[in-house]
Structure formats: C-alpha cells, structure tokens
Amino acid sequence: MYNNKIVLAFTNLNNVMRKILFMLMAGVHFIACNPKTNTRKSSDLVQQNLHGDVQQLEETSYVLDSSGNKKIDSSVRIIVFDKAGYATRYMNKNASGKITFDEAAIHYNNGAIKEFLNKVDGKQISKMSIEIDNDGNYASVKTYDSSNKQDSYYTDIRENDYGIVYGAKQHSMNGKIQSGFDLKYDKANLIGGSYTDSLGIESYSFVNKLNSKGDPVEQTSITYENGSPKNETVTYKYQSYDEQGNWTFCTTYSDKGRATKIVKRDFIFYK
C-alpha cells in the first residue's frame, strides 16, 4: 500500500509528486532478495510482507468521493511470483483494462535481481540493469529509455542484512545528481524514509506505523513544494485477512477522518 506503493496509477498527481513517486518506484525495484543467502527469507514475498506460496497478487483500488460513492481509479496492479517467492512480472491496467505497465523481472541464479524490462504493446518503455560483485552485493545500476539509450545510473548503493537497498543516488549521464533516497526498515518492513532532489534538499519524507502483522496502519508525510512543507496523515484500516494472514480488504482515511479509498486484494497460490 504505502510503497506498492508506487505501482498504483498516479494520473491526477502534479509534477512534483510524479517525480517523488518515480523515485519511490526505483526504491521498490531495488528491493530484492539477498544474493548471499538465496533463501525465502529474502524473497520478494518477505519484502512485501506476503504469506503463503503466492503465485499472483491482484490489487484493485477504488477512489471514494465526498459522498462515499466509489469508482475504480486509474490502475489495477498485478504481481506474479515464481515458486521460490521472487517477483517475475509487474503489471498495471487502467480502468478500461488496457495494460499501461508491463515489466519483467529477471534474476541471477542466486536470486539477485538482474534486470527490469518494461514493454507495452511490444515496445520498450524503460529498462533497469543491475550488476553484482563477486560477493553478491549490488555494484552497478543503470537505467535506459525507450530507445534503449542509457539515461541514468546509481551510486552510493547501500543494502541491509535483508538484501534491501535502502539508499542510493541517481545521476544523469553527465554525472549530475538527479535524486536520492534513504529508507528505514524494521527488519524487512518499511517504517520511513526521505527523498532528496538534485540539490540534495529533502523533497519528501514519511514515517509508517505498523500493526503486529507488519502492515502499515498510519503514514505521516511531508512534501516540499517551492520550499513550503505540506503535511499529510493517512490511516489504513483492514477489514479482512485470508487464511494465510494476508490482508484482502483495506480502507484509507484522511487526517480529517474521511474515507478516501478502498483496496481489494485477490491471491492465487501455488498448489
């Protein structure tokens, strides 16, 4: 939710939030298994706080208006996992069912992520290539545009004991810093972080409160626009969980207590 953030659609967001959410997506892409251990403990299921032998997750969100009426928002999100628990495909569909994001995730033999390739209607939209060193640590990250021309790279890559990259800096090809992020985790659960702009100035920060299951129940955030902070608090209430312990229905509320969105999740499990 909070960083799945990320692969939900953001049609109505302004340019600043689009940039922030792009950085968030980059952070999520880095969240992969620890190449040193090749165990399910470091799988994408663990990173996303999912339980059981999940084969596919489909998440549909609905925006609620001021009267409480719902309509499907701009995206249905689908993630496909292999039997080891590693994500192999990410998809977004808009309200009409058209695929707007279709990304394949390729892994090294030890489970480390090697490449993300986003192609829609057979045409490349973007690509991220990752190299690991002899110790299995992430060493090099490069991104490519729709023409397969490299358009950025990452440095100062930092990962924790779970193999999650919690910090890095993105550079343009001329070496200029585009952005950076520094995330904080409680084990494998995201509890906060901050994002900086090309000048190294904080552009967005957030703190998550988790329940006993590791799911977020509240997120407070600050977005800086033209130097002015915008504070926001969102709470999450979970109405149902499946037998595996995964939440299946959640409602989000604004800081004024108004319900703003409901999210439904459907799971397919390996037999």
N, C-alpha and C positions, 0 to 999 in steps of 0.2 A: 504494500500500500504506500508507505512513505517513500520507498525508492523503487518500488515496482512501477514503481515509482516512476515513474520515469518512462516507462514504456507505454503508459496511457497517453491518449492524444491530447494535444495542447493547442487546439485550434484558436481558442479565444484569448490566449496569453499575449501580453505585449512583448516587444523585442527583448527587453531585459530578462524577463522570465524565460523566454525561449532559450537565451544563451545559458542561463543558470541550469535549466533542465537538460540542455545538451551536455553540460559538464557532469551533471548527475548521471546521465546515461553512460558517459565514459567511465565514471566511477563504478557503476554496476558492471560494465563489461570486464573490468579488471577483477571482479570478484569471481574467483575460480578456485579449483582445488589446489592444495599444496603439492607441488610437483615432487617433493621429497618423500611423501608418505603413501600416495596412491591408495588411500583408504576412503571409505564412505564418510568418515568424519569430516573430510574436507570437500565433500561433493557439493554441487550446486543446491541439492536438496537441503543440506545443512545450512548453507549460506542464506537460503531463502526461508528458513525455519519451516520446512515442509516435512511431513512424516509419512512413513509407509513407502512402498515401492511405486512411486508416482511415475506414470508414463506420460501423462499430459495434464496440464492445468489450463483451463479456460476461464478467464475473468472478464465479466461484463459489468460495466458501471452505468448508473443512471443518475442524471442530474435532477435535483428536486427544486421546483420553483418555490416562490414565497407562499403558495397555497398548498404545498406538499404534493403537487402532481409531479409525476416522473416522466422522463423521456430518456431514451438511450443517448448517451453522449457520444463523442466522436470516435470511440475506439472499443474494440473487443480485443483482449490480449490473450495470446496462446503461447505456451512454452511446452516444448517436447523434450523429454529426458530419456537417456539410454538406461539400460538395466543397472548400470553402476551408479546412477544418480547424477550424471553430468548432463547439462542442458545442451541439446544439439540444434535446436531451432527456436527462434523467437519470431512471432508474427503479430501484426496489428491489422485489424479490419475496421473500416468506418461503419457508420450506421446503415449504409446500404449493402454492406457485405464485401465491399471492394478491399482488396489487400493493399495496404499503404506502407507496410514494413514487413520484410521477409528476410530474416537473417539466419544464415547457417553458422554454427559454431563448430570449428574443427579443433581437435585436441591432439597433443602429443601422446605417445604410447604410455607415458606415466600419468596422463590425465591433465597435465598443464594445458591451458588454452593456447592455441597456435594462431588461430585466425577467426575473425568475424567478417562475413561477407554478406552485405545487404543487397539483394537483387529483387526488383519488382518488374513484372512482365518481361523477364529475361534480361533486363538491363541493370548493370551495376549502378547502385546509388552511392555506396561507400564501402570501404574496407579498412579493417584494422589488423595489422600483422604483429605478432609478438614472438620474440626470441627469448630463450632461456640460456643460462650459462651452464658450465659443467657441474655446478652444484644443484642445478634445478631451480635456481632463482630467476625471476623475471629480470631480463637485462636490457631489452630493447623493445620499444613500442613505436610503430609508425602507422599513420593513417593516410588513406588515399581517397581521392574524389571519384566522381562518376566516370571520368576518363582514365582512371587508374593511375593518375599522377599523384605522387606523394604531396600532401598539403600540410602535414604537421608531424611532430614527433614528441615523445615524452622523456623527461629526465627526472632525477631525484626520486626514483621509484622506491617506495617503502612498503614492505608487506609484513604482516604479523604472523604469529605462530599457526594461524589457521590458513595461511596462504592467501589472505585477503590483502590486496593492495589498498592501503588506507591513505596514501599520499603520493602525489606526483605533480609535475609541472608540464604543461603543454606549450610547445613552441611552434611558431611559424617557421617556414623553411629558411628565413633569413636570421634565425636564431632568437628573434624577439619573443618574449613570453606572451602567450595568449591568455592563460588562466592557470589556476592551480587549485588543488583541493587537499584537505586534511580531515579525514574522518575518524571517529572514535567508536570503538566496539566494546561490548561486554561479551567476551568470548566471540561467538560468531554473529551476535546481534548488534545492529547499528543503533547507537544511542545518541549520536550527534555529529557535528562537523561544521566546517566552514569552507567557503569558496572565495577565491581572490581573483581580481581582474588583471589586466595586462600591466598595471602599475603596482601590483602586489597589494592592492587595497581590498579589504573584505567587501564582497558584494552580496553575500548570503551566508547565513548561519542558522543552525537549528539544533534543538535538543529533543530527543524522544524519551518518553516514559513508557516502560514496558510492563505488561502483566506477568503473572507467574509462568505463563506459557511462552513468553518471549515475544509476544505480539505487541505492537505499539498501541497504547491507549490514549496518548496525548502527544502532540507535537507543537512546540512553540518555535517560531522562526522570525528572523529579521531580514528583510530585503532592503538593500540600499539603492535608492534611485536618485541620481543627482546629489548624492551626499545626504539625502534625507532618509531616515530609517522608517520602514513600515513593519509594524509588529502584527503577528497573526498567531492565533492559537486554534488548533483543530483537535477535536477529540474523536475517538473511534469506539463504537460500542458493537460488540459481537453478539449476534442473536442466535447463531448456531455453529456447531462444530460437527465434523464427521467422526466416525469410529476410530480413525487414525489420530485424531487430535488436531486436524487442520480446520481453521475457521472457514465457513462456507457462506456466511451472510453477515455483512457489516454495514453500519450506518455511520456517516461522518457528520459532525456538528460544528458550527461556527462558534466563535467565542461568545456570541450572544445567545447560544443555545438553540439555534435554528438548524434543523436537519438540512443538509446541503447535497448529500449524495448517498446512494446505496450501492454496494458492490456485492455481486454474487459470484461464487467460485464453484466450478464443476471439475471433478477429478476423474481421470481414468487411471487405474492401477494395473501393473503387470500381475499376471496370474501365476 
